[in-house]
Amino acid sequence: MEVYRKEYAEKLDRIDALHPFTNKFVKDDPNLIYLDGNSLGMLPKTTPDEMSRVINQEWGKGLIRSWNEGWYQRSAQTGACLAKLIGARPDEVIVADSTSVNLFKLVYAVLKYQDGRTRIVSDDLNFPSDIYILQGLIELFGNKHELKLAQSMDAMTISTEQIKGLLNHQTALLTLSHVVYKSAFMYDMGQITRMAHENGAMVIWDLSHAVGAVPVDLNKSGADMAIGCTYKYLNGGPGSIAFLYVRKDLQEKLQSPIWGWFGQNDPFAFDLQYEPSTGIKRFLAGSPPILSLSTLEPALDIMLEAGMDNIRQKSVRQTDYLVSLAEKYLFPLGFQLSSPRDSRQRGSHISLQHPEAYRICKALIDSETGEKVVIPDFRAPDNIRLGIAPLYNTFAEIFEAIMQLKQIAEEKLYQHFSLNRDNVT
Ligand SMILES: *Cc1c(COP(=O)(O)O)cnc(C)c1O
């Protein structure tokens, strides 16, 4: 059938309204198919110029004067820009620190505010770092809290009933990834938040695999707090600064555990007594990394120009297309889908399971195997994650990647590779 041919993929690219956006990214290597935008997004062409302007003009010429010419406001200003992508008001988001540190700050704030409540709920599909942060805080608070993790039955999804079953009037906090990092399973944010609120629990959403991949409406969902990183679908660059959201009416009620001068009401008064800043700024700690911050706005601009709803529409078409090719070409070769089949229940990456997943990933990345280098990522024990970033991935790339997977499995080309694991997979 025509659908399973390369010409069909090329036709889909020709009629794709977002296709011109692929030119906004550095895609110099015609032999590279990059399907790892959910781990580290590609470099926007405008980013090096903006970074060089900040270095040469703002730092080189402006020197310390630049703090008064924009730097001081930049965390809040970039936060306001990001707020548009996640359905938040401009004064509800700041960029600061890493995702893990932001989670630490917010979990601390919740446990302090919800003093007397002793249960914390999450799930076993959550990103391990998030669980570590919870474990560390439980210890810091004197081991008074119990951590309850909903257990996935299929290593892919968690039902609403499972979360409901763990929530009670002792629950201080529910924290979940909106889109799960391995399977791409997506929670119904509004419904889960309501369930938590019925029990008096607060919710922190981790948006790391959601922001820039699916439309998020924090205000409409009634969400309390959220965190997320910017180097995945937001293309902010390696280790780029993370963000946090606190709903307006909660900001004055919550306290950051790090009483640094950037979170002080008037840092340049140099008063010796800490007084928390009004609003979201109280969650800042120290000087923001201005150079790292400078990569974010050019990347966000591209996303806002494309429009989150358009990005989602293309993402659904591309991931559905990928799954239908996988069904035809890969399932007969021992691959299984380990993401929800229904696009309404998943984000923008697709996980495939195969007993030889690790060596298949090695073979995909190797330049000697097949026509192109395909970069996916591997998640232990047997997941191949294919991240689809609609801003720069094409239908033709998806087709070619699937064909290469087919060839590697059919001809057992993975047998040429060692089973030894690299440090970063
Ligand atoms: C990527 C990711 C993080 C990253 O945390 P950092 O502290 O920024 O390294 C955290 N949580 C989730 C769910 C992620 O996917």
The ligand as an SDF file (V2000), in Angstrom:
LIG
                    3D

 15 15  0  0  0  0  0  0  0  0999 V2000
   14.9350   15.2780   32.3140 C   0  0  0  0  0  0  0  0  0  0  0  0
   14.1440   15.2400   33.5490 C   0  0  0  0  0  0  0  0  0  0  0  0
   14.6240   15.8520   34.7230 C   0  0  0  0  0  0  0  0  0  0  0  0
   15.9690   16.4950   34.7060 C   0  0  0  0  0  0  0  0  0  0  0  0
   16.3970   17.0100   35.9200 O   0  0  0  0  0  0  0  0  0  0  0  0
   17.6700   17.9470   35.9620 P   0  0  0  0  0  0  0  0  0  0  0  0
   17.7820   18.2730   37.3860 O   0  0  0  0  0  0  0  0  0  0  0  0
   17.3690   19.1560   35.1080 O   0  0  0  0  0  0  0  0  0  0  0  0
   18.8390   17.1980   35.4330 O   0  0  0  0  0  0  0  0  0  0  0  0
   13.8140   15.8210   35.8420 C   0  0  0  0  0  0  0  0  0  0  0  0
   12.6050   15.2120   35.8210 N   0  0  0  0  0  0  0  0  0  0  0  0
   12.1240   14.6130   34.6970 C   0  0  0  0  0  0  0  0  0  0  0  0
   10.7770   13.9700   34.7080 C   0  0  0  0  0  0  0  0  0  0  0  0
   12.8890   14.5970   33.5400 C   0  0  0  0  0  0  0  0  0  0  0  0
   12.4290   14.0000   32.4450 O   0  0  0  0  0  0  0  0  0  0  0  0
  1  2  1  0
  2  3  1  0
  2 14  2  0
  3  4  1  0
  3 10  2  0
  4  5  1  0
  5  6  1  0
  6  7  2  0
  6  8  1  0
  6  9  1  0
 10 11  1  0
 11 12  2  0
 12 13  1  0
 12 14  1  0
 14 15  1  0
M  END
$$$$
